[in-house]
Each structure stands twice: as C-alpha cells, then as structure tokens.
Amino acid sequence: MPRRVYTTLNERIEAFRRTDVYPVVTSGFCAGRNPADVAASLLAGGVRLLQIREKTMPDRPFLELLRQVRELTWDYGALLIVDDRVDAALIAQADGVHLGQEDIPLPDARRIAPDLLIGVSTHNADEIRQAQDEGCSYLNIGPVFPTKTKELACTFLGLEQLRMLAPLVRVPFSVMGGIKYEHLAELKAAGAGRVAAVTAFTQAPDPGAEAAKWRAVLLSQDTCSG
C-alpha cells in the first residue's frame, strides 16, 4: 500500500475536504481494546480522518500511541488530528490539532504550528465567527444531540439550530454530539456532510464495519459543501 504524507497546510485542507466520517478515538471508550487496534480497524473501513483524544494519559505512552497511529494513517493516506496538544501533534508529525474553547488560543497555536490544520470546537454563532476570523482550518459544531461523552457547559443545539448555524460557516466543518446512525440523513439535510463521533465507532463490535456503514449513507447522495 503506498504511503501518503501531507506536508503543507493546503494539502491537508484539501484532504480534509474529501473526508466524511471523523472518528475520535479515546482509550477509555474503546471497550477494553487497544486504541491503536481500533484506529487500524477504522482505517481499514475507509476512514481517512482520525482524532486521538487523551485527556489524562501520561506524555510518554501518549506519544507512543500517536506514533503508532501516525504510521497507520500514513499507510492509508489518512489525516491524524491530535486533541488539545500542539506540542504532541508536532512531535508525532500529525496533520493537525483540535482546540476547545478553553485551550491554547488559535493565533498562538498557528504561530507554533503554521503548517498544521487547526480545528476549533464551536457551540454558537459568536464562536463560529471568532474561529473563522482567527483563521481556523476547520471547525466543529456541537453538541447537536445530548451526549455523555464530554462534560459541556452548553446545552445541545438540535437540528433547527444547526440549520441556522451552517450557513455562517466558510471553512470545512464537522458536527458532533450524541450522533447515531439513524441521524445521518437528517444531518445531511440540515447542511452537515461530515460527521464526528466517539462511542458510535469506538465501542462498535467492528469499528471499521460501522464506519463503512456510516460512510455509505453520507456518500449515497451529493454531499454538502461543508
């Protein structure tokens, strides 16, 4: 299998635009399995965008995990995003970093990592505008539905609010938060063509097969421009 390594920000943005499902892999939600094995299954199922999120894992095992998954994503021509940690993303030669509202400010992250994708979690119109004004590479809108995966101060948005927010977005975006397979068609109709999730993929008996099933729905018609 030919290895595909993205080296410039433009290459990474174009690769991001071609993605559909966006699994977020966290060891605590992998049903007791090695997160690298879960990542391998997802990639075999056609996933071309993965995020590794580890809030409490010590630095050395975290970097070991990132390097394992980095090798896998290169083999599949997939993008690797690291949650929060710009330093770890650079050390592991990842393609990007995803920032929450309480993480390092986006302009500071861009100075440190000019060639990386920088994504931002947003929950309302003001956060979407700020992320875009500061030059985010992509953003996530959520939570769309109630979720127990993350502790959030905001309530879930719902589909009607998503329909109102989607036209504000000028960069590639994903949606996240309590999303299940049965939501996919209505999410596409609301303007979302790229769907992020944690447990729906990582706790599935066969993560790759589950991802392939979701991808079939998202690619069954013309996808949305987001």
Rosetta blueprint (number, residue, H / E / L):
1 M L
2 P L
3 R L
4 R L
5 V L
6 Y L
7 T L
8 T L
9 L H
10 N H
11 E H
12 R H
13 I H
14 E H
15 A H
16 F H
17 R H
18 R L
19 T L
20 D L
21 V E
22 Y E
23 P E
24 V E
25 V E
26 T L
27 S H
28 G H
29 F H
30 C L
31 A L
32 G L
33 R L
34 N L
35 P H
36 A H
37 D H
38 V H
39 A H
40 A H
41 S H
42 L H
43 L H
44 A H
45 G L
46 G L
47 V L
48 R L
49 L E
50 L E
51 Q E
52 I E
53 R L
54 E L
55 K L
56 T L
57 M L
58 P L
59 D H
60 R H
61 P H
62 F H
63 L H
64 E H
65 L H
66 L H
67 R H
68 Q H
69 V H
70 R H
71 E H
72 L H
73 T H
74 W H
75 D H
76 Y H
77 G L
78 A L
79 L E
80 L E
81 I E
82 V E
83 D E
84 D L
85 R L
86 V H
87 D H
88 A H
89 A H
90 L H
91 I H
92 A L
93 Q L
94 A L
95 D L
96 G E
97 V E
98 H E
99 L E
100 G L
101 Q L
102 E L
103 D L
104 I L
105 P L
106 L H
107 P H
108 D H
109 A H
110 R H
111 R H
112 I H
113 A L
114 P L
115 D L
116 L L
117 L E
118 I E
119 G E
120 V E
121 S E
122 T E
123 H L
124 N L
125 A H
126 D H
127 E H
128 I H
129 R H
130 Q H
131 A H
132 Q H
133 D H
134 E L
135 G L
136 C L
137 S L
138 Y E
139 L E
140 N E
141 I E
142 G L
143 P L
144 V L
145 F L
146 P L
147 T L
148 K L
149 T L
150 K L
151 E L
152 L L
153 A L
154 C L
155 T L
156 F L
157 L L
158 G L
159 L H
160 E H
161 Q H
162 L H
163 R H
164 M H
165 L H
166 A H
167 P H
168 L H
169 V L
170 R L
171 V L
172 P L
173 F E
174 S E
175 V E
176 M L
177 G L
178 G L
179 I L
180 K L
181 Y H
182 E H
183 H H
184 L H
185 A H
186 E H
187 L H
188 K H
189 A H
190 A L
191 G L
192 A L
193 G L
194 R L
195 V E
196 A E
197 A E
198 V L
199 T H
200 A H
201 F H
202 T H
203 Q L
204 A L
205 P L
206 D L
207 P H
208 G H
209 A H
210 E H
211 A H
212 A H
213 K H
214 W H
215 R H
216 A H
217 V H
218 L H
219 L L
220 S L
221 Q L
222 D L
223 T L
224 C L
225 S L
226 G L
